[in-house]
Amino acid sequence: MPDTIFHKIIRREIPADIVFEDEHMIAFRDIAPQAPVHVLFVPKVDFATLNEVPGSEAAVIGRLATAAARYAKQQGFAEDGYRIVMNCNGDGGQTVFQIHLHLLAGAPLGHFGTPGG
């Protein structure tokens, strides 16, 4: 798998505003936020897209989602609400080919499928 910017962040070769890290993942603020809170949760295992994650590794996705939920609770915006998003491949909006989860919060985010939301 090609080296990505996320691999370089994990290895501390480039700086990032890291908000969480454990043996399974790292989480850091997005450099081009799409909401007042925009944090990326990136596993430390290599899968370029969600399509490549085998059923035997489903826990990787669960860890990302539960870490995002814990972060939302710790930061005090879980009750107001937040969105988690995983993009897959180009048409799905994926630009860095290492799976990752976006946590967006801090303002009303609107609804999918409606103009302006």
Backbone bond lengths (Angstrom), bond angles and torsions (degrees), N, CA, C in turn:
res aa  C-N    CA-C-N  psi(-1)  N-CA   C-N-CA  omega(-1)  CA-C   N-CA-C  phi
1 M - - - 1.453 - - 1.529 108.98 -
2 P 1.321 118.01 134.24 1.468 120.39 179.49 1.532 112.01 -61.73
3 D 1.308 115.01 148.59 1.455 121.39 176.01 1.528 108.85 -68.66
4 T 1.336 117.09 133.97 1.462 120.79 179.57 1.524 110.32 -117.00
5 I 1.306 115.22 171.69 1.465 120.62 175.80 1.531 110.33 -58.80
6 F 1.345 117.38 -33.09 1.463 120.26 179.38 1.526 111.51 -67.46
7 H 1.330 117.44 -37.76 1.463 120.42 175.72 1.531 110.08 -61.27
8 K 1.322 115.69 -41.30 1.470 119.98 -179.92 1.528 111.62 -66.78
9 I 1.332 116.97 -35.04 1.473 120.07 175.72 1.525 110.03 -66.72
10 I 1.331 117.25 -44.83 1.469 121.15 178.92 1.523 110.26 -58.23
11 R 1.335 117.56 -41.01 1.475 121.61 179.78 1.529 113.02 -81.75
12 R 1.344 117.40 -0.31 1.465 123.82 179.97 1.527 112.47 64.74
13 E 1.326 116.18 29.38 1.460 120.50 176.53 1.522 111.57 -81.84
14 I 1.320 116.90 -24.12 1.457 121.65 173.37 1.528 107.72 -131.95
15 P 1.333 116.89 149.44 1.466 119.62 -175.69 1.523 112.14 -75.24
16 A 1.314 114.43 153.87 1.462 122.09 174.33 1.523 107.55 -154.36
17 D 1.322 116.01 155.24 1.462 121.89 176.22 1.525 107.21 -87.42
18 I 1.320 115.66 84.97 1.465 122.68 -175.07 1.528 109.51 -77.58
19 V 1.341 115.80 129.06 1.467 120.77 -179.43 1.524 112.31 -110.88
20 F 1.329 117.07 -14.28 1.466 121.21 -179.75 1.520 108.61 -161.86
21 E 1.329 115.52 145.35 1.454 120.55 172.81 1.512 108.53 -157.33
22 D 1.330 115.81 140.62 1.455 121.72 169.42 1.521 107.64 -142.78
23 E 1.316 118.13 -167.15 1.462 120.23 -176.66 1.533 112.92 -69.42
24 H 1.341 117.99 -17.18 1.457 121.69 -176.13 1.530 114.44 -100.59
25 M 1.338 117.42 -26.72 1.469 119.30 -171.96 1.513 111.74 -156.49
26 I 1.325 112.77 170.69 1.456 121.98 173.16 1.529 107.10 -133.41
27 A 1.321 116.75 147.03 1.465 121.11 177.38 1.517 108.36 -132.00
28 F 1.330 115.30 136.59 1.465 120.19 -177.70 1.518 109.61 -149.62
29 R 1.328 115.72 158.32 1.461 121.35 179.96 1.532 110.19 -71.21
30 D 1.323 115.25 137.94 1.464 121.46 178.09 1.531 109.19 -67.77
31 I 1.322 117.17 140.23 1.470 120.11 -179.30 1.526 112.13 -78.53
32 A 1.336 117.25 -13.57 1.473 122.13 176.86 1.532 107.71 -130.10
33 P 1.332 116.85 70.16 1.470 119.98 -171.94 1.523 113.75 -61.90
34 Q 1.329 114.46 141.48 1.455 122.49 177.64 1.528 111.78 -102.74
35 A 1.325 116.77 3.58 1.467 124.31 177.47 1.529 106.52 -157.70
36 P 1.344 118.30 164.56 1.464 118.99 179.06 1.535 113.18 -54.79
37 V 1.324 116.94 -35.51 1.465 121.69 172.26 1.521 106.22 -114.46
38 H 1.327 116.48 121.70 1.468 121.22 177.50 1.521 106.85 -144.25
39 V 1.331 114.73 101.73 1.456 121.84 -176.84 1.523 108.85 -118.03
40 L 1.323 116.51 136.97 1.459 122.82 176.67 1.519 109.64 -101.05
41 F 1.321 116.39 130.80 1.464 123.18 175.71 1.522 106.81 -109.11
42 V 1.341 116.07 119.40 1.458 122.09 -172.35 1.523 109.37 -124.01
43 P 1.344 117.91 125.00 1.465 118.87 177.47 1.524 111.19 -73.23
44 K 1.306 115.67 157.49 1.461 120.87 178.33 1.533 111.85 -92.12
45 V 1.318 117.08 12.65 1.462 121.97 171.42 1.518 107.40 -106.81
46 D 1.318 116.37 153.10 1.457 121.20 -172.98 1.524 113.18 -97.44
47 F 1.328 114.67 109.03 1.456 122.89 168.26 1.522 105.58 -136.98
48 A 1.320 117.45 122.22 1.466 120.23 -176.69 1.521 111.53 -67.06
49 T 1.340 117.12 -42.89 1.458 121.25 -178.09 1.524 109.58 -135.27
50 L 1.301 115.11 165.02 1.463 120.80 176.89 1.532 110.41 -60.30
51 N 1.318 117.61 -29.85 1.468 121.51 178.63 1.522 112.95 -60.22
52 E 1.314 117.04 -24.52 1.467 121.09 -175.85 1.517 113.87 -89.55
53 V 1.322 118.30 -6.92 1.460 120.82 -177.07 1.532 108.74 -80.60
54 P 1.340 117.72 113.40 1.466 119.20 -179.69 1.536 110.49 -75.67
55 G 1.317 115.56 158.81 1.456 120.34 178.65 1.515 112.80 -54.58
56 S 1.317 116.79 -31.85 1.467 120.38 179.68 1.523 112.37 -67.71
57 E 1.332 117.36 -14.42 1.469 122.21 179.75 1.530 111.95 -113.00
58 A 1.320 118.03 18.77 1.468 121.84 -178.58 1.529 112.45 -57.34
59 A 1.303 117.23 -26.86 1.472 120.60 179.91 1.527 111.59 -60.57
60 V 1.328 117.54 -25.89 1.470 120.90 178.06 1.526 109.50 -58.31
61 I 1.318 116.75 -46.01 1.462 121.75 -178.75 1.526 110.07 -68.95
62 G 1.306 116.75 -41.26 1.467 120.52 177.93 1.517 112.20 -61.03
63 R 1.329 116.83 -40.33 1.474 119.98 178.55 1.521 111.18 -63.79
64 L 1.347 117.04 -40.88 1.466 120.00 178.59 1.528 110.59 -61.30
65 A 1.334 116.30 -47.45 1.465 120.79 -177.29 1.525 111.78 -65.51
66 T 1.324 117.84 -43.09 1.469 119.17 -178.41 1.525 111.20 -72.28
67 A 1.330 117.65 -31.65 1.470 119.54 175.51 1.523 109.99 -66.38
68 A 1.330 117.27 -39.85 1.466 120.59 177.34 1.525 110.56 -63.25
69 A 1.318 117.32 -42.35 1.469 120.97 178.58 1.531 111.19 -63.82
70 R 1.328 117.22 -42.47 1.477 120.39 177.24 1.528 110.68 -61.75
71 Y 1.322 116.61 -42.66 1.463 120.75 179.37 1.529 109.97 -61.73
72 A 1.332 117.06 -44.04 1.470 121.09 178.99 1.529 110.69 -59.46
73 K 1.306 116.81 -42.23 1.475 120.33 178.50 1.527 110.29 -65.95
74 Q 1.331 117.20 -46.94 1.464 121.47 -178.67 1.527 112.09 -61.07
75 Q 1.323 116.91 -35.36 1.461 121.05 -177.52 1.525 112.99 -86.78
76 G 1.341 116.48 -6.06 1.458 120.61 173.31 1.518 116.57 85.61
77 F 1.329 119.23 14.67 1.457 118.83 178.68 1.529 113.33 -114.80
78 A 1.317 118.27 8.25 1.467 120.80 -179.29 1.521 111.59 -62.41
79 E 1.312 117.62 -41.23 1.465 120.51 -178.17 1.530 112.19 -68.73
80 D 1.324 117.13 -35.07 1.471 120.13 177.46 1.523 110.94 -70.63
81 G 1.317 116.17 -34.23 1.454 121.38 177.26 1.515 113.37 120.27
82 Y 1.300 114.66 157.85 1.462 122.87 179.87 1.512 108.08 -158.04
83 R 1.305 115.36 169.29 1.467 121.50 178.31 1.517 108.17 -126.49
84 I 1.335 116.58 140.11 1.462 120.61 169.36 1.522 107.22 -117.22
85 V 1.329 115.10 140.04 1.462 121.68 -174.94 1.520 109.21 -137.80
86 M 1.328 115.65 137.98 1.468 121.56 169.60 1.516 106.95 -125.77
87 N 1.320 116.75 121.34 1.455 122.34 177.82 1.530 108.87 -92.50
88 C 1.328 116.22 148.16 1.467 120.05 179.90 1.522 110.24 -134.00
89 N 1.318 115.13 114.99 1.466 124.16 178.33 1.531 112.12 65.72
90 G 1.302 115.34 175.68 1.459 121.84 -171.20 1.514 115.31 -58.10
91 D 1.325 117.92 -49.16 1.459 119.55 -179.38 1.522 112.09 -67.12
92 G 1.322 117.13 -21.12 1.464 121.37 177.21 1.518 112.87 -87.89
93 G 1.333 116.55 -0.57 1.455 120.48 176.67 1.518 115.40 94.26
94 Q 1.331 118.12 5.70 1.468 120.10 -179.37 1.525 109.62 -74.67
95 T 1.338 115.85 128.23 1.464 120.74 178.79 1.520 112.55 -116.24
96 V 1.332 118.06 -23.59 1.468 122.34 175.01 1.527 106.13 -112.53
97 F 1.327 116.11 122.10 1.455 119.90 -173.54 1.525 112.04 -93.06
98 Q 1.321 112.79 67.43 1.464 127.04 167.54 1.523 102.45 -146.67
99 I 1.339 117.83 122.48 1.466 117.64 -175.25 1.524 110.39 -53.78
100 H 1.323 114.47 146.10 1.455 121.14 178.93 1.518 109.12 -162.78
101 L 1.289 114.96 159.03 1.461 122.20 -178.83 1.519 108.08 -118.12
102 H 1.327 116.51 133.97 1.460 122.56 175.53 1.525 108.91 -96.03
103 L 1.311 117.45 130.70 1.458 123.35 170.64 1.522 106.77 -108.52
104 L 1.335 116.33 120.72 1.464 122.31 -178.82 1.525 108.68 -120.82
105 A 1.332 116.34 135.07 1.463 120.25 -178.56 1.522 109.68 -166.15
106 G 1.320 114.15 -177.68 1.460 119.96 173.92 1.514 114.76 98.80
107 A 1.329 117.62 -3.30 1.469 123.24 178.44 1.524 107.03 -164.05
108 P 1.337 117.73 158.20 1.468 118.91 174.24 1.533 109.42 -58.96
109 L 1.314 116.45 130.17 1.470 120.87 -174.21 1.524 113.00 -101.00
110 G 1.307 117.96 -4.06 1.460 119.47 179.55 1.511 112.10 77.56
111 H 1.322 115.15 -174.57 1.456 121.73 -178.16 1.509 110.33 -115.73
112 F 1.309 116.38 145.68 1.459 120.27 175.28 1.525 109.37 -65.55
113 G 1.311 116.84 143.76 1.444 121.70 172.64 1.517 115.24 83.30
114 T 1.328 117.82 5.33 1.456 119.88 177.06 1.516 108.94 -116.40
115 P 1.320 118.22 146.30 1.467 120.03 179.16 1.529 110.71 -56.82
116 G 1.315 115.48 132.81 1.461 120.50 178.42 1.511 113.33 76.45
117 G 1.299 119.01 5.46 1.446 119.97 -178.12 1.455 111.54 -143.50
